Amino acid sequence: MEEFDLDCVLQWRNSEHVRRYMYTRHQIQADEHRAWFSRKSIDPAWHLLIFEQDRVPQGYVSIHVAGPGGVAEWGFYAAPDAPKGAGKALGIDALDHCFSTLRLQRVWGQCLASNLASVRLHERMGFSREGELRNHHFNGQTYENVFWFGILAYEWPQARTRLLT
Ligand SMILES: CC(C)(COP(=O)(O)OP(=O)(O)OC[C@H]1O[C@@H](n2cnc3c(N)ncnc32)[C@H](O)[C@@H]1OP(=O)(O)O)[C@@H](O)C(=O)NCCC(=O)NCCS
């Protein structure tokens, strides 16, 4: 992700399609977004990526490597108008990057139990559902359960092949 991606990413992040499944759901203003990018883009623990198909930006991926040992949390969203299947393609590229380029050992992610597309995507990609945190997120009105997913480096090649066949 570069400075010139800021407007596009802000538009995606503020769309109802994405916002409703995030922990923070307010409309993010341009200055808040810019300040967030200024912090993260110089922090070596954070990798902010744009997913492209045929050179068209179709999604955003963050990878946060916490400490030594190659363990990272990922986050992602597809552009609201991305074609069906974009999530899967984004996931494959992201995990290839995690395990082949960054040489990570483990990638984990959390998602609201109500986020069926993300739950399905994690499962299809070979993540194990490692936990369910009950009433973990208060959305301002109700409490929501959160699923914890994880995949290890040695699991990815087989999961990748399964995904592509
Ligand atoms: C999660 C997200 C990236 C998935 O992208 P996508 O383009 O819909 O993904 P795909 O089309 O590749 O579908 C992936 C799988 O999820 C399934 N799926 C997609 N939308 C679904 C829905 N609303 N309910 C149930 N399953 C769904 C697809 O059928 C597919 O499974 P299959 O291969 O068994 O058919 C996208 O919906 C998104 O950006 N959501 C908002 C942000 C978000 O939730 N980010 C993740 C936070 S944890």
The ligand as a Gaussian input file, in Angstrom:
#p B3LYP/6-31G(d) Opt

LIG

0 1
 C      -14.732000     -11.649000       3.673000
 C      -14.597000     -11.233000       2.219000
 C      -13.153000     -10.774000       1.931000
 C      -14.927000     -12.425000       1.337000
 O      -14.795000     -12.003000      -0.003000
 P      -15.641000     -12.672000      -1.174000
 O      -15.181000     -12.037000      -2.435000
 O      -17.083000     -12.700000      -0.820000
 O      -15.081000     -14.139000      -1.106000
 P      -15.314000     -15.303000      -2.159000
 O      -16.299000     -14.880000      -3.216000
 O      -13.970000     -15.763000      -2.600000
 O      -16.001000     -16.412000      -1.239000
 C      -15.270000     -17.133000      -0.274000
 C      -16.202000     -18.194000       0.288000
 O      -17.170000     -17.566000       1.144000
 C      -18.484000     -17.858000       0.695000
 N      -19.307000     -16.687000       0.930000
 C      -19.183000     -15.463000       0.347000
 N      -20.120000     -14.637000       0.825000
 C      -20.835000     -15.372000       1.726000
 C      -21.927000     -15.092000       2.585000
 N      -22.489000     -13.882000       2.615000
 N      -22.398000     -16.074000       3.379000
 C      -21.828000     -17.295000       3.382000
 N      -20.767000     -17.635000       2.602000
 C      -20.296000     -16.668000       1.782000
 C      -18.320000     -18.165000      -0.784000
 O      -19.397000     -18.947000      -1.265000
 C      -17.004000     -18.901000      -0.776000
 O      -17.155000     -20.222000      -0.326000
 P      -17.156000     -21.434000      -1.399000
 O      -15.821000     -21.338000      -2.081000
 O      -17.314000     -22.631000      -0.548000
 O      -18.289000     -21.167000      -2.313000
 C      -15.574000     -10.070000       1.849000
 O      -16.895000     -10.513000       2.031000
 C      -15.358000      -8.810000       2.658000
 O      -14.516000      -8.003000       2.328000
 N      -16.177000      -8.645000       3.720000
 C      -16.153000      -7.442000       4.541000
 C      -14.875000      -7.267000       5.323000
 C      -14.576000      -8.483000       6.179000
 O      -15.468000      -9.137000       6.672000
 N      -13.272000      -8.771000       6.341000
 C      -12.831000      -9.869000       7.160000
 C      -12.845000      -9.490000       8.581000
 S      -12.498000     -10.888000       9.604000

